Amino acid sequence: MWIAVGSPLAGMDHQLLTAHMAQHLLLMTVAAPLILMSLSGLALPWGTNHPVICWLAATAAVIGWHVPALFELGMRSAGWHTFEHATFLAAGLLFWWPVIQPWGSLANHPRWSVPLYLFLATLPCDALSAFLTFCGRVVYPHYQALGISPLADQERAGALMWVWVTFVYLAPAAAITIRMLSPRAQTKDTALYAASAARDGYIR
């Protein structure tokens, strides 16, 4: 979080769209999952951690704050800029909750759905990244007064998001899939199911 909002990178977010994009990615895909990994026994209100809710929250944050009108609002107002960062962090926490499942939390979805969840999450990010990279025009006028080419900066920002999200989302999806398909994991899952069923009274 410090790298995103307190380091020299934070001072560059009004100068380079690439730096601004890096801030969002650090908050959503680095700070948020690391925070969740440190939690234990934290419960969310019923339904809040449902994968659909978490996916929609993350997608709304990413797409919404890149709408030019909202983007400019965040760049011109310190208060809205802070709220924007908080939104990305909160959306990141919700997004990664079904994936990490902090100790003590209850999963309300099968584990096999997590790779699909992560794959689907790349789609809106890929669409936004492709648009920023290949649209051929400057989308955010805030950066037009800089000494470097605003269009080249925008293309780098789009490419950064494209590559970063692809690896950060699909790497754990692949790891979870490999783990689920391993014989040891299947045996463990069978044992856990039997123990759970016995506890709930299905096995006498």
C-alpha positions as CSV (number, residue, x, y, z in Angstrom):
1,M,0.0,0.0,0.0
2,W,2.9,2.4,0.8
3,I,4.4,1.8,-2.7
4,A,1.0,2.6,-4.2
5,V,0.1,5.8,-2.3
6,G,3.1,6.9,-0.3
7,S,6.2,6.3,-2.4
8,P,7.5,8.4,-5.3
9,L,5.2,6.4,-7.5
10,A,2.3,8.3,-5.9
11,G,3.8,11.6,-7.0
12,M,3.9,10.5,-10.6
13,D,0.3,9.6,-10.9
14,H,-0.6,13.1,-12.1
15,Q,2.2,13.0,-14.7
16,L,2.0,9.6,-16.2
17,L,-1.0,7.4,-16.8
18,T,1.3,4.4,-16.6
19,A,2.1,5.3,-12.9
20,H,-1.5,5.9,-12.2
21,M,-2.4,2.5,-13.6
22,A,0.4,0.8,-11.6
23,Q,-1.1,2.3,-8.4
24,H,-4.5,0.7,-9.1
25,L,-2.9,-2.7,-9.9
26,L,-0.8,-2.6,-6.7
27,L,-3.8,-1.8,-4.6
28,M,-6.1,-4.4,-6.2
29,T,-3.8,-7.3,-7.0
30,V,-0.9,-7.0,-4.4
31,A,-2.0,-5.1,-1.3
32,A,-5.6,-6.6,-1.2
33,P,-4.6,-10.3,-1.4
34,L,-1.7,-9.8,1.0
35,I,-4.1,-8.2,3.5
36,L,-6.5,-11.2,3.2
37,M,-3.7,-13.7,3.7
38,S,-3.0,-12.0,7.1
39,L,-6.6,-12.2,8.3
40,S,-8.0,-14.9,10.5
41,G,-11.6,-15.5,11.6
42,L,-13.0,-12.4,9.8
43,A,-16.6,-12.9,8.7
44,L,-18.4,-10.8,6.0
45,P,-22.1,-10.2,6.0
46,W,-24.1,-13.0,4.4
47,G,-23.9,-12.8,0.7
48,T,-21.2,-10.2,0.6
49,N,-18.5,-12.7,-0.3
50,H,-20.5,-14.5,-3.0
51,P,-18.4,-14.8,-6.1
52,V,-20.9,-13.0,-8.3
53,I,-21.0,-10.0,-5.9
54,C,-17.2,-9.9,-5.6
55,W,-16.7,-10.2,-9.4
56,L,-19.2,-7.4,-10.0
57,A,-17.7,-5.1,-7.4
58,A,-14.2,-5.5,-8.9
59,T,-15.4,-5.0,-12.5
60,A,-17.5,-2.0,-11.5
61,A,-14.5,-0.4,-9.9
62,V,-12.1,-1.0,-12.8
63,I,-14.5,0.0,-15.5
64,G,-16.2,2.8,-13.6
65,W,-13.1,4.7,-12.6
66,H,-11.8,4.6,-16.2
67,V,-14.8,6.3,-17.6
68,P,-13.3,9.7,-18.7
69,A,-15.7,11.8,-16.6
70,L,-15.0,9.9,-13.3
71,F,-11.3,9.7,-14.1
72,E,-11.0,13.4,-14.5
73,L,-13.0,14.0,-11.3
74,G,-10.5,11.8,-9.4
75,M,-7.5,13.6,-10.9
76,R,-8.9,17.1,-10.1
77,S,-10.0,16.5,-6.5
78,A,-7.8,15.3,-3.7
79,G,-10.8,14.0,-1.9
80,W,-12.1,12.0,-4.8
81,H,-8.7,10.8,-5.6
82,T,-8.4,9.3,-2.1
83,F,-11.8,7.8,-2.5
84,E,-10.8,6.3,-5.8
85,H,-7.8,4.5,-4.1
86,A,-10.0,3.3,-1.3
87,T,-12.5,2.0,-3.8
88,F,-9.8,0.0,-5.6
89,L,-8.6,-1.5,-2.4
90,A,-12.0,-2.4,-1.1
91,A,-12.9,-3.9,-4.5
92,G,-9.7,-5.9,-4.4
93,L,-10.4,-7.2,-1.0
94,L,-13.9,-8.4,-2.2
95,F,-12.5,-9.8,-5.4
96,W,-9.8,-12.0,-3.8
97,W,-12.0,-13.2,-0.9
98,P,-13.4,-16.2,-2.8
99,V,-9.9,-17.1,-4.1
100,I,-7.9,-16.9,-0.8
101,Q,-10.7,-17.7,1.6
102,P,-9.1,-16.3,4.8
103,W,-8.8,-18.7,7.6
104,G,-12.0,-19.0,9.5
105,S,-14.2,-17.9,6.6
106,L,-16.8,-20.1,5.1
107,A,-16.8,-20.8,1.3
108,N,-20.2,-20.7,-0.3
109,H,-18.9,-22.0,-3.7
110,P,-17.2,-25.1,-5.0
111,R,-13.4,-24.9,-5.3
112,W,-13.6,-25.8,-9.0
113,S,-15.4,-22.5,-9.7
114,V,-12.4,-20.4,-8.7
115,P,-10.3,-20.9,-11.9
116,L,-13.4,-20.0,-13.9
117,Y,-14.0,-17.0,-11.7
118,L,-10.4,-15.7,-12.2
119,F,-10.6,-16.3,-16.0
120,L,-13.8,-14.4,-16.3
121,A,-12.3,-11.5,-14.3
122,T,-9.6,-11.1,-17.0
123,L,-12.2,-10.4,-19.7
124,P,-13.3,-6.8,-18.7
125,C,-9.7,-5.9,-17.9
126,D,-8.5,-7.2,-21.3
127,A,-11.2,-5.2,-23.1
128,L,-10.3,-2.0,-21.3
129,S,-6.6,-2.7,-21.8
130,A,-7.1,-3.4,-25.5
131,F,-9.1,-0.2,-25.9
132,L,-6.4,2.0,-24.2
133,T,-3.6,0.3,-26.2
134,F,-5.2,0.3,-29.7
135,C,-7.8,3.1,-29.8
136,G,-5.3,5.5,-31.4
137,R,-6.5,8.6,-29.5
138,V,-5.9,10.2,-26.1
139,V,-8.7,9.2,-23.8
140,Y,-7.7,11.3,-20.8
141,P,-7.0,14.9,-21.5
142,H,-5.4,15.4,-18.1
143,Y,-2.1,14.0,-19.5
144,Q,-2.0,16.1,-22.7
145,A,0.2,18.8,-21.3
146,L,3.2,16.6,-20.5
147,G,6.5,16.6,-22.2
148,I,6.2,13.0,-23.4
149,S,3.6,11.7,-25.9
150,P,0.3,11.2,-24.0
151,L,-0.7,8.5,-26.5
152,A,2.5,6.5,-26.0
153,D,2.0,6.8,-22.2
154,Q,-1.6,5.6,-22.6
155,E,-0.5,2.6,-24.8
156,R,2.1,1.6,-22.1
157,A,-0.5,1.9,-19.4
158,G,-2.9,-0.3,-21.3
159,A,-0.2,-2.9,-22.1
160,L,0.9,-2.9,-18.4
161,M,-2.6,-3.7,-17.3
162,W,-3.1,-6.3,-20.0
163,V,0.1,-8.3,-19.1
164,W,-0.2,-7.8,-15.3
165,V,-3.8,-8.9,-15.0
166,T,-3.2,-11.9,-17.3
167,F,-0.4,-13.3,-15.2
168,V,-1.8,-12.3,-11.7
169,Y,-5.2,-13.8,-12.4
170,L,-4.3,-16.8,-14.5
171,A,-1.3,-18.0,-12.5
172,P,-3.4,-18.8,-9.4
173,A,-6.1,-20.2,-11.6
174,A,-3.6,-22.6,-13.1
175,A,-2.1,-23.5,-9.7
176,I,-5.6,-24.2,-8.2
177,T,-6.5,-26.4,-11.2
178,I,-3.3,-28.4,-11.0
179,R,-3.8,-28.9,-7.2
180,M,-7.4,-30.0,-7.7
181,L,-6.4,-32.5,-10.3
182,S,-3.6,-34.1,-8.3
183,P,-4.4,-37.5,-6.7
184,R,-3.3,-36.3,-3.3
185,A,-5.7,-33.3,-3.4
186,Q,-8.6,-35.5,-4.5
187,T,-8.0,-37.9,-1.6
188,K,-7.8,-35.0,0.8
189,D,-11.1,-33.5,-0.5
190,T,-12.8,-36.9,-0.2
191,A,-11.7,-37.2,3.4
192,L,-12.8,-33.7,4.2
193,Y,-16.2,-34.3,2.7
194,A,-16.6,-37.5,4.7
195,A,-15.7,-35.7,7.9
196,S,-18.0,-32.9,7.1
197,A,-20.9,-35.2,6.3
198,A,-20.3,-37.2,9.5
199,R,-20.3,-34.0,11.5
200,D,-23.6,-32.9,10.0
201,G,-25.2,-36.3,10.7
202,Y,-25.3,-37.7,7.2
203,I,-23.1,-40.6,8.2
204,R,-24.1,-42.4,11.3
